[in-house]
Amino acid sequence: MNFTDADYFNLSANDERIAKTVRERPAPTIEQIRHVLQTMPSATAIDRRNRALIAFTLLSGARDDAIASVSLKHVDIERRQLNQDAREVRTKNAKTMMTWFFPVGQDIEAIFEDWMHFLRTEMLWGSDDPLFPASKIEVGESGHFENCGLDRKHWKSAAAIREIFRNAFRASGLPYFNPHSFRKTLALYGYKKCSSDFEALKAWSQNLGHTQMLTTLSSYGNVPAERQAEILNGQRMSVMKPSGDSAKLDAETIQSVLAHLAKTLR
């Protein structure tokens, strides 16, 4: 067998570039997430759990599988701190992280604080109980399996969390954004908020669980196409706009032309 025979099965350079192209993953804006929270019901314990779940995902930036395994003891509500202890929390690559809530709004924090207060004072749950418990499924009066409130168990996977997100976004009239997309939302928000402060941007990156800031910028920090166009158009306008002596000259020229026209019309 010749080398050219084996090389026949390799992709061309163009096909390799197409295969490796990174497609832009959409992410919701904070305003869209706030709209979802405002439209979600809060009548039952499960409604309040679902609402607090979405608020906490934005506040913490934690991955959905980690959130499914978090207990009450892992959250310090006074310090707005989340201890993702890999011995108990299903973190990526079993990495232990200490993170703080992102500054995304007091209204969003209030939703989660209300949930914590509900679990501690009304449900009388302890530190080892789940922060976001699974739903209790029992046979109801109809003879069918029904949702009967909260179970004192952690979710076994993040599938139920993604379904809650799907239903919440659909009910609010918005396209579905999965929990992981919130991390891109936070990265873009931090990039805009901390762009002139390297230390703040580094802290923001660490709060997402990234040791290297390059990970945040390369994974989540791509500027959306709309914002890219807005920036370039703004730069173009600033170049085209006359400044300094040229602006003064243009103004003088205009005044001279107007004065000449006035004389002519007389």
C-alpha positions in Angstrom: 0.0 0.0 0.0 1.4 3.4 -1.0 1.2 6.5 1.1 -1.1 8.2 -1.4 -3.5 5.3 -1.0 -3.9 6.0 2.8 -3.8 9.8 2.2 -6.8 9.4 0.0 -9.0 8.9 3.1 -7.8 12.2 4.8 -10.0 15.3 4.6 -8.9 18.2 2.5 -7.6 21.3 4.2 -10.9 23.1 3.5 -13.0 20.3 4.9 -10.8 20.3 8.1 -11.4 24.0 8.6 -15.1 23.6 8.1 -15.2 20.7 10.6 -13.2 22.7 13.2 -15.2 25.9 12.8 -16.6 27.0 16.2 -20.3 27.9 15.9 -21.4 30.8 18.0 -23.6 29.6 20.9 -26.4 31.9 21.8 -26.8 33.2 25.3 -29.6 35.1 26.9 -29.2 38.7 28.1 -29.7 39.5 31.8 -32.8 41.5 30.8 -34.2 38.3 29.1 -33.5 36.2 32.2 -35.1 38.9 34.4 -38.2 38.8 32.2 -38.4 35.0 32.6 -38.2 35.3 36.4 -40.9 38.0 36.4 -43.3 35.8 34.4 -42.7 32.6 36.4 -45.4 31.6 39.0 -44.6 31.4 42.7 -47.8 30.0 44.2 -46.5 26.5 45.2 -43.3 25.3 46.7 -42.2 23.8 43.4 -42.9 27.1 41.6 -40.7 28.9 44.1 -38.0 26.2 43.7 -38.0 26.6 39.9 -37.9 30.4 40.1 -35.0 30.3 42.7 -33.2 27.8 40.6 -33.0 30.1 37.6 -32.0 33.0 39.8 -29.3 31.0 41.5 -27.9 29.8 38.2 -27.3 33.4 37.1 -26.0 34.5 40.6 -23.5 31.6 40.9 -22.5 30.8 37.4 -22.3 27.2 38.5 -22.8 24.3 36.1 -26.2 22.5 36.2 -24.8 19.2 37.5 -23.1 21.0 40.3 -26.3 22.8 41.2 -28.2 19.5 41.3 -25.9 18.2 44.0 -25.5 21.4 46.2 -26.7 21.2 49.8 -27.8 24.1 52.0 -24.5 24.0 53.9 -22.6 24.9 50.8 -24.2 28.4 50.6 -23.3 31.2 52.9 -26.2 33.6 52.2 -24.7 36.4 54.4 -21.4 36.4 52.5 -23.1 35.6 49.2 -20.7 32.7 48.8 -20.9 29.2 47.3 -18.5 26.5 48.4 -18.3 23.9 45.5 -16.6 21.2 47.5 -15.8 18.4 45.1 -16.1 15.8 47.8 -19.9 16.5 47.8 -20.7 18.6 44.8 -20.4 17.2 41.3 -18.0 19.8 39.9 -16.2 19.6 36.5 -13.0 17.6 36.8 -13.7 17.2 40.6 -12.4 20.7 41.1 -13.1 22.4 44.5 -14.0 26.1 44.1 -15.0 28.9 46.4 -17.1 31.5 44.5 -19.2 34.5 45.2 -22.5 35.7 43.7 -22.1 37.8 40.6 -23.5 41.4 40.8 -26.5 40.9 38.5 -29.1 42.7 40.6 -30.7 42.9 44.1 -34.0 41.7 42.7 -32.5 38.4 41.5 -30.7 38.0 44.9 -34.0 38.6 46.7 -35.6 35.7 44.8 -32.9 33.3 46.0 -32.8 34.7 49.5 -36.5 34.2 49.8 -36.1 30.5 48.8 -33.3 30.0 51.4 -35.6 31.5 54.1 -38.4 29.3 53.0 -36.3 26.1 53.3 -34.8 27.1 56.7 -37.8 28.5 58.5 -40.9 27.0 56.9 -39.7 23.6 55.7 -37.2 23.4 58.7 -34.6 21.8 56.5 -31.0 21.3 57.8 -27.6 21.9 56.3 -27.3 18.5 54.6 -30.6 18.8 52.8 -30.6 19.7 49.1 -30.7 23.3 48.0 -32.9 22.4 45.1 -34.7 19.2 46.0 -36.3 16.8 43.5 -40.0 16.6 43.1 -41.9 14.0 45.1 -43.8 11.7 42.7 -46.7 9.7 44.2 -49.9 8.1 43.2 -52.6 10.8 43.5 -56.3 10.6 44.0 -56.8 10.1 40.2 -54.8 6.8 40.5 -52.0 8.2 38.4 -48.5 9.3 39.4 -48.6 13.0 40.3 -46.2 15.7 41.5 -46.8 15.9 45.2 -44.4 18.6 46.4 -40.8 18.5 47.3 -38.8 15.4 48.1 -35.8 15.5 50.6 -33.5 14.2 47.9 -31.0 15.6 45.5 -31.5 15.3 41.8 -29.5 12.4 40.4 -28.7 14.3 37.2 -29.2 17.7 35.6 -31.9 16.5 33.3 -34.7 17.9 35.5 -33.0 21.3 35.7 -32.8 21.6 31.9 -36.4 20.7 31.6 -37.3 23.5 34.1 -35.4 26.0 32.0 -37.0 24.8 28.9 -40.5 25.2 30.3 -39.8 28.6 31.9 -38.4 30.1 28.7 -41.1 28.7 26.6 -43.8 30.0 28.9 -42.3 33.5 28.8 -42.3 33.6 25.0 -38.6 33.4 24.6 -36.4 30.7 22.9 -34.9 28.0 25.1 -31.5 28.7 26.6 -29.9 25.9 28.6 -28.3 26.5 32.0 -24.8 26.4 30.6 -25.6 29.4 28.4 -25.8 31.5 31.5 -22.1 31.2 32.0 -21.6 32.9 28.6 -24.1 35.6 29.7 -22.0 36.2 32.7 -18.7 36.2 30.8 -20.0 38.7 28.3 -21.4 40.9 31.1 -18.1 40.7 33.0 -16.1 41.5 29.8 -18.2 44.7 29.4 -18.2 45.6 33.0 -14.5 45.0 33.8 -12.9 45.7 30.4 -10.8 48.6 31.8 -9.8 46.8 35.0 -7.5 43.7 34.5 -7.7 42.7 38.2 -11.5 42.8 38.2 -11.7 40.8 35.0 -9.3 38.2 36.4 -11.5 37.9 39.6 -14.6 37.5 37.3 -12.8 34.7 35.5 -11.9 32.9 38.7 -15.4 33.2 39.9 -16.5 31.1 36.8 -14.0 28.5 38.0 -11.3 29.2 35.4 -7.7 29.2 36.5 -6.6 30.9 33.3 -8.4 34.1 32.2 -7.7 33.0 28.6 -10.1 30.1 29.2 -12.9 32.6 29.9 -12.1 34.8 26.9 -11.7 31.9 24.4 -14.7 29.8 25.6 -17.2 32.5 26.4 -15.7 35.9 25.6 -16.4 36.1 21.8 -18.0 39.4 21.0 -21.5 38.8 19.5 -21.9 39.8 15.8 -24.3 42.6 16.6 -21.9 44.1 19.2 -19.0 43.6 16.8 -20.8 45.6 14.1 -21.8 48.3 16.6 -18.2 48.8 17.8 -16.8 48.9 14.2 -19.5 51.3 13.1 -18.7 53.5 16.1 -15.0 53.5 15.2 -15.8 54.3 11.6 -17.9 57.3 12.7 -15.2 58.6 15.0 -12.7 58.5 12.1 -15.0 60.2 9.7 -15.9 63.0 12.2 -13.6 66.0 11.8 -11.8 67.1 14.9 -9.4 69.9 16.0 -8.2 72.3 13.3 -10.0 70.5 10.5 -13.3 70.8 12.3 -12.6 74.5 12.9 -11.6 75.0 9.2 -14.8 73.3 8.1 -16.9 75.6 10.3 -15.0 78.7 9.0 -15.5 77.6 5.4 -19.3 77.1 6.0 -19.6 80.5 7.5 -17.7 82.1 4.6 -19.9 80.4 2.1 -23.0 81.5 3.9 -21.8 85.1 4.0 -21.0 85.0 0.3 -24.5 83.7 -0.5 -26.0 86.4 1.7 -24.2 89.1 -0.3 -25.2 87.6 -3.6 -28.8 87.5 -2.6 -28.8 91.2 -1.8 
